[in-house]
Every structure is written in C-alpha cells, then in structure tokens.
C-alpha cells in the first residue's frame, strides 16, 4: 500500500488523492490546514479512545468473574455490584435536551426510516429517492395485500390483484382524507375549485373532504389537474390523474396511481451493513457520500430490458390552492452512520499505527457534508444547516461524552458553529440501555435521535452475561419481558428528556423484506407508544 506522508500522518495514496482533489475543493479549507488539524485531533483523541476500550475489557472481566462466583444471587445484590464497579452510574437530575436547528423530518414529522449500505450506489440512490413511493406498487408487490381469492402475485399482471390494490388504496384514502359523506371507493371524479376539492360519487351526488384544508395543492391546471396534493399529519399524498394511462383510463375517477410521502429519513450506513476493511473500500464509501452531498451520484443500470441512469430525485413542485407555490423535498433526509469506537483501519496511519475508524469517519464524513452546508449541490439535504451522524455501539455515558467532545473538535477543525454536527445515539449496548438517561444528558445539546436494535442489543446481552448461564433461542428471546421493557424504556426516557418536537425516537430496522405484513403489525406499536419513526 502506497502512502503519502504529512507530518505524523501517513495517508493511503488513493484516499489522499480523493480528499485533496474531490472532498476539499469548495469547502474553503486548504489541504495543509486540514491534515495538520486532523493530526492534532488524533493526538488528543487516540489515547482517550484507547482508555475507553480498556475500560470495556476491565468491566467485562469483573462481570464474568462475578457471574462465576455468584450464579444465583438476588437481583438487588447484582445491581449493587454493577453500581460498585461503575457499570451502572447514577441517573442525572431531570433535564431537557437543547438541540437546535433540527430539520422537521426528525423533529416534528413521523414517518419511516431506511438503513442502506452506502458503498452500494444503487441502494443508496433508491433509499434517498424513497421519500415518495407508489402506493399501488407497494400493495401489489408485497404481502400487505392478501393473495387469496385469485389475487396472487404472478409473473405477468394479474387484473384481479390489480383491482384489489385499487380497492385497498381507496380504503386508505377513507382513513387519510375522509369525506363529509360517501366513500372514495365510489368516487368517479375529483374536481378542484378555488375553495377546495369536490368529489363526485357513483350516484351523481357530490361531496367534499371532511377537513377541506387537507387539499393543499395541485399540478397541471386548476380545471384539469394532473395531480392533487392532500396533506395528513404533516405528510402528503398525491392523487395522480391521467385518463390516457392504462390504469387511469379504466379507473372511474381516472386515478393512475397514488403517490405517498414515505421514507422521511435514511441512514447511509458506513458500519453494520458495510464491509469496508481497507483504504480502497473506505474511499468508495466516502466517494458515494460525496456524490450524495453534491447531488452528483448516479448509476447506469438495466431495468426491464431498458438502459437508464438513476440519479437523485428533484423536489416536487405544486400550485398551492392559496395561490402560493409549494415545494416539497423529493428525497429523504440523510444521516450518515459512522463506525463505532472499536475498529481501526490502516487507510490512515498515525505515528505508524492504524487510526480508529470512528474518528476517521467522523472527520471525513463531516468534511464531505460541508458541500451540503455550502450549497454545492442543486439539492439540499439539511435545510437547517445541520450534519447528522449516527454513532453506533457506544458503551455508556463516558463513550457518548467522547463522541460529543470529538464532534466539538471536528467542528473546530472545519470552522463550524458549535453543535452543527448532530448525534444519533444507538441504544444497542447494555451499558447504554441501563444508563440511557445519562447518555442522552452527555450530548443534550446535539442529540437528535435515539434508536433501539434487537440484534445488537441481544448480542451484547449475551456477551455481557455469558458466564451467567444458558440463553434462550432468538425467537424466544423476542418474547421475554426484558426486550419489551428495553424498547419501552427507550421511548419513555427519550420523551422525558424532551425529545418530542426536537428529535427522533426510533426502532431498529426490519430485516425481512418479504414479510411486510408482519412489519406493519410489529412496527405500528412504536409510533403508538410515543416514538416518531420505525
């Protein structure tokens, strides 16, 4: 591996060339200042990172020995032991987070969140563009809609299933935008007037929305709209009207599709779903993140025998019924998930040793995000001028404090206003779960997200308590009281810390894409409990 040397740093030649020629231009930071500042930051945070990992090992060794010596102790005694060794820390007094400049997708809107490996450009673009999606396609292609009574998914179009899709979509419309009388199922015409939406039913009677203010805009002409925009709970749906479309032409109201505002946010993942083990891998990760921040990421692909170029979607524009234009974001708000505190990577050496990858990710992904803040793209990610970083696998409040201090230093390196970099705290390690209030308190001025994760949380529970005895199988663990208490505590702790209206409370990703019906059933409980994403 060829390295470029800069003081105490040795940077892989490919990565150095990318930083110097692609990432740094248009950031108002010169390469000498950047690399000098990076080295200074590493000199401060590398030994601190090492001390934190040593403490993990020390605590685990004490817990292992304790479990061997006290296999059947009462809970109160075990809790006292965890307090004594500093694993369980005193909860701070009540506080409210003070995070500012948070985009509404995280603070005030409730909707789905995606996680996608950033090293796969196609997946990253699909996720970024999943802000809007076809309700018809979602129903037709998944098990949310039953395959009974002839509605099977077949290799070619099944008109029986297609009819069932339209029927189910109309039922959703009844829930989202109820009428003063009648049903969307019986609608044969949607007409716009300066005062709102008029719906003609099969029996020739006319009705309106029960809440007329839900109809907010349109595309096309007022007397011949091609799309009608309806707002519900801060989210939008678009009725697409086209009498010449194969579906719209046979629909009584000429609706060809219903477009739904869907994935409000996406975690572009450098960690769990990515295998980036060397400089070449890391450079690809950073290149794709730069493409997203500059709006230039694209990929040539084949679909249904046709060649196409997939790019980031533009914003959606409408005429407002109040005569004011409406512009809605066409893409999900993007987080970037950095690597945790444990791993090192030899893409950069400091004093001849591979640096901690979490520090490297923090510096370089923040540098790249400057292109969004500097508006070096036709698209905007954060309209409030924030950088959103999800930090995984932190063990307790000391490690959250480390990340908060690291982000302070990165902001100083990049000449950013304090707390420009926001942090998402993954509640997936046991020492974080039992000290969650203290963890949030350590980052209360920049925390913008907490989230649960069954697989990692269960894995750490097993790792921490392996010497205690045999664990139940995975399926049975999901039904045990502790996992439900963990998820409930996450939401309650976040709400008590004042995250409502300021930050996002979420739930771990759904890893079974073929079971969307089960996902709908399982995840609806999370927003009902007070969270705002799942």
N, C-alpha and C positions, 0 to 999 in steps of 0.2 A: 504494500500500500504506500503510495507516494503522499508525502505531507508537505504543506507549506508551513514554515516556522515564523511565528510572530511572538517575540519575547519568550514567555514561559509556555506559550501555546504551540501545539502542532495540529494543524487542521488538514484533514484529508483534502487532496487537491481538487477533487470533483465538488465537494461541499464548499470549499473556499471559493472556487470559481462561481458557484451558484450564488453564494451570499454577496460576493463583491460585484458581480455583473448583473444580477437579476433582483435580489431581495433589497439591497441597499439603495440603488437609484430611486429617486423620487421620494425618499424618506427624510431628506435634509440631514442625514448622518453620514459622515465620511468613514471610510473603512478603518483608518488608523484609530480614530476615536472609538469606534465600535469594538474592535478587537482588544484595544487597551482596556476599555471598560469591562469587557467580558472577562478578561484575565483577573482584574481586580475583584470582580464579583465572585469568581471561582475561588480566589484566595480566601475570601470570607466564608463562603457557604459550603465548600467541600468538607472542611473539618467538622462543621456543625452537622452536616448530613451524616457523616460517619458516626458521630456520637449518638445520634438518634437510632441508627441501626444497631449499634452496640446495646443500647437500652432495650430494644425489642428482644434481643437474644438473652439478655440478663433476666428480664421479666419472665420470658418463656421458660427458662431453665428453673427459675424459682417455682413457677406454677406446676411444671412437670414433677418436680421433686415433692411438692406439697400434695399433689394428687396421689402419688405413690404411697406417701406416708399417712394420708387421711382419706381413704377411699369412700367412706360413708359418713362424712361429717355433716352436721346440720348446716342449712343454708346461711344462717346468721354468722356462724364461725367462718365459713368460706368468704362471705362478704367482708368480714373484718380483716381477713388475711389479704384480700385484694386491696383494701384501703391501706393496710400497713406497708405494703411493698410499693405503693404509688401507682398501681394499675387503675384503681378506681379513685378519682380525685373528687374533692368537694365540689358540689354544684355551685356555680356563681349565683349571686343575687339576681333577681329578675331584671331583664334589660330588654330593649327593643333595638333591632338592627337599624342602622342609619344609612344603608346603601342608597345611593342616589344615581340618577341618570341611567335608569333601567328601562329597556325597551318594553312596550306593552305586551309583547308576546310572552314575556316572562313574568311581568308584574301584575297585569290586570286581565289578561285573557286566559282562558282554559282551553286546552286542545292537545292533540297527540304530539309526541316527540319521537324522533327516529335516532338510531345509532347506526353508523355506517363506517366501514374501513376507508380511511382517506387515501390509502395507496391504490385504491381501485377507482379510477376516474369516472367510469360509467356509473358505479354505485353512488359515488359522491354527487354526481350531477342529478341522478334520479332522486336522491334524497333532498337536495336543495330545491328541486322543482316540485317536490311533493306537497308544497304549500297548497296547491289546488289539485283536485283529482276528480275523475268521473265517478259519480255515484252508480251509474249504470254498469260501468266496468267492474267496480268493486263488488257489486252484488252478483253480477253474472259469473265472475271468475273465482269466487270464494264460497266456503261452506256456510257463510252467514245466511245464504238463501238455500233452503232445502232442495234436494234433488228428487224428492218424491213426486208422484203423480205426473210422471213424464217430463219433469223439469231437470233432467240430467245434463251435466256438462258433457258435451260430445265434441268430436274432432271438428265438426262444422257447426254453423249457427243453429241453435235449437229454438225455434219460434215459441215453443211452449215456455221454455225458461225465459226467453226474452219478454214474454207477456207477464210472467211472474215478477221479473225485475221491475217493470214499469209499475205494476200494481203495488209492490213493496215501496218503491220510491214515492209514490203518491201518498202512501200511509205516513211515510216520514214527513212529507210536506204538511200533512194534517197536524203533526206534532210540532213542527218547527214554525209554521205560519198558519195557524187555524183561521177558518173563515167565520164570518158572522152567522152564516147558516150554510148547510150543504158541505160537500167534501171535494177535495182536489181530485179524487178518483172520478168524479162526474164532470170535471171541467172540460169544456170544449173550446174555450177561447180566453186568452189573457190580454186585456186591453189596458193601455196606460192613458191616464188623463193627467192634466197638471196637478190634480189633487191626490192622485194615488192610483192604485191597481183595482181594476174591475174584472171580475171573473164571471164568465157566462157558463151556466151548467146545462146538462143534457136536456132538462125540461124547459130551457129557454129563459129561466129566471136568472137574475144577476145578483151577485153577492160581492162582498169586499173582505179584506183581511180584518180579523177581529181587532188587530192593532195596526191601523193603516200606516203608521210611521215606520213599520218594518220594511216597506218598499222604499228604497232609498235612491235607486238609480237605474240606468239602462244603457245599452249600446244600440247603435242604429238611430232610427228616428222615433220620436215620441209616438207617432201614429203607426209606425211599423218597426217595432223594436226587434233586434236580433238576439238580445239578451235582457233579462230583467233581474235586477240585483235586490236580494232580500237579506236583511240583517237580523240575526238572532243571537242574543247573549254575546254580542261583540264579534261574532263570526258571520261570514257571508255565504250565501248560496246563489248560484247564477242559473236561472232557467234559460236554456239555450233554445231559441225558436228558429226553425228552418223547415218550411213546407217542402223544400226540394231535397231534403236529406232522406235516405232510405228509412230511417226510423221516424224522423219528424213528419214525413209525408203520410205515414199511416197512423200517426198519433192524432186523436181527436182535437187536441189543442196545439198540434204541430211542434211539440217539445221533442227535440232530438236527443237531449241529454240534460242532466242536472249536475253542474259543477259545484263541488263542495270545498270550502276552505278547510284544509285538513291539517297537515303537519306544520304547526306553528314554529317549531324549533327542531334542529338536528344537531346531534353531537358528531362532529367529524373526528373520528377516532384514530389517535396515534398509538393506542395502548391495547386493550383486550382483543380486538378483532383484527389486529395487525401484527405481522411478523416482520419487524424492521430491525435487523440484527447488525447491520454494518453501515458504512458510510453511503454506499450506493442506495440501500433501502431508505435510509433517513433522508437523503437528498430527494428521492421520489416523493416521499411524504410531504416534505416542505415545498416542493415544486407544485404539487396539487393544491396545497393550502394557499400558495401564492396565486395560482390560477383562479381560485375561488374569491380571493380578496381583490384581485384585479378584474374579475369578470371575464377572464380570457380562457378558462378551462373549457376544453371541447374534446370530443372523441368521434372519430369516424366509425360507423358501425353498419351492419346489415340487419334489417328487420323486415320480415315477410317478403324476402326477395328483393328489397329495395335498399339502396345505399342512402345513408343520411348522416348529417353532422349533428350531434347532440350538444347543445350549449345551455347556458343558464337562461331561464325564462325571464322575459321582461315583466315590468309591473303591469297591472291590469288597470285600464282606464275606462271611466264611465261618465255619462252625463248625470248629474245629480238632479233629482226632482225639484230641488231648491235652486236650480239654475247654476249651482257651483260644481265644477269638475270634481270627480272622485278618483283618486289614485290609490290602489291597493297593492301592497307588496306581492310580487309574483314568486317569491322564494321564501323558504323557511329561514328563520333567524339562526345563524350558525354559531355554536360553541366549537372549540377545539379541545379534545381531551388529551392532555399531556400524559406522559409516563409518570408513575409514582416515584417514591424516593429510593427504591431498592436498586434498580438496574443501572449498570454502567454501559458505555458504548465508546468504542475506540475511533469513532468518526472524528473526535477531537481528543487530544491528549493534553493534560496539564501537568507540567513537571514530569513528563514521560508516562503518565498514568491515564487510563481511560476516565473520562469525566462522568459524573452522574447524569444519566439520560434525562431525568426530570428537570434538572437545571438547564440542560441544553435545549430541551423542548420549550421551557418557559421563555428563555431569551429569544429563540429564533421564531417561534410562532407569534410572539408579541411583536417582534420586529416586522414580520410579514403583515400583521394586522394593521400596521401603520398605513398601509396602502388603502385600507377601507376608511380609516380616520381622515386621511389626507384627500379622500375622494378621488383616488387614482383609478376609478372604475366607473363605467356607466351605471353600475348597480350600487346599491347601498346595503350593507349588512346591518350595522347598528346606526339607527337614526339619532341616537342619543350620544354617540361618540364613545362607546364602551368596547372593551375587548373581553370576551367571555371564554374563560378557561375552566374546564372541569378537571379537578385534581382527584385521582383515584387512590385507593389503598393507603390512606393515611391512618396511622395508629394513634388516636387520641389527640388531645388539645395541643400538646407540645409540637406535634408534627404539622398541625394546622397553623400554629404560630410561625413555624419555619416557613411555610408556604407564603403566609402573609408578609413576612419580612423579605422573602425572596422577591415577591411581586413589587414591594416598595423599591428594592434595589433595581429591578428591571425598569420600573417607571423612571427612576433617576437616570439610568443608562440611556434611555430613549427619549428623555426630556418630556415625559408625560405628566399630566396633572395627577396628583395623588388619588388613588382609588379608581383610575381609569380601567385598570385590569380588575375584572370581577372574578370571583371564585365560585365554582360549583363543588360542593363537598359531597363526595360519595360516601354514604353511610353503609359501608360494606365490610368493615373490620370490627371485631367485637369491642376492642378498646375505644373505638369511636362511638359505637352504639351506646355503650353504658355511660359514656361521657359526652353525649351529643350536645347537650346544652352548653357545656364548657367549650366544645369545639366551635360551635357557632359564635360564641362570645369572642373567641380569639380572632375571628375575621368579620366582626359585626359591621364594619364599615364597607366591606366589599363582597360579602356573601350574597349570592344571587340564586342559589339552587342547592337543595339537598335531595337525595335520592336513595332509595333502597335497592338492593340487588340480592336476590335469593342465592344464586350460585356462589358468589364470592363470600357472602356473609355466612353461608352454611359451611363453606370450605374453611373459613377462619375459625368458626366454632369448633369444627372437628380438630383442626390443627392445635388450637389452644387447649382443648380438653381431651386430647387423645389418650393421655395416661389415666383419665378418669374411668374409662370403660368403653364398652362397645356402643356404637351409634346405630340408630335405626336406619333402614334404607331411605333413599332420597324421597320416594313417593310418600313414605310415612312421615318423614321429617316435615314435609309441607303441611301436614295436618296437626302437628304438635303445637301446643299453646304458645311456645316461645317465639315461633316465627310470626304468628299473628300479633303477639304483643310487640315484637320488634317493629313491624310495619305501622302499627297504631301509634307507638311511641314516637316514631319519626314524624308523623303528621302533627301530633299534639305538640311536640317540642317545637317544631317549626312555627306553628300558629302562635304559641305562647311567646315566641321570640319576635313576633310582629312581622312575620314574613308575608302575610296576606296583603296584597296590594303593592308589595315591594320585590318579591322574589318568587321563585318556583319551588313547589314541593312535588316530587315525582315518585315514580315506581320503576323498578328495573325492567329491562327490555323483555319483550315476548319472543322466545327463541323458536317458536313452532309456526312458521308462516302458513302451513296447511291447515291450521286449526284456528281460523279467525272467529268462528262462532264461540269457541271456548274463551278466546281472548276477550271478546266483547263482554262475556259473562263475568270473567275474572277481574277485568280492569275497571269496570264501571263503579265498583265499590270504592276505588281510590278517590276519584273526584267527589263522590258522595260523602266521603269521610272528611273532606276539607282540603284535599290536595287540588292542584290545578293542571297536572299533566300525568300521563301514564304511557 
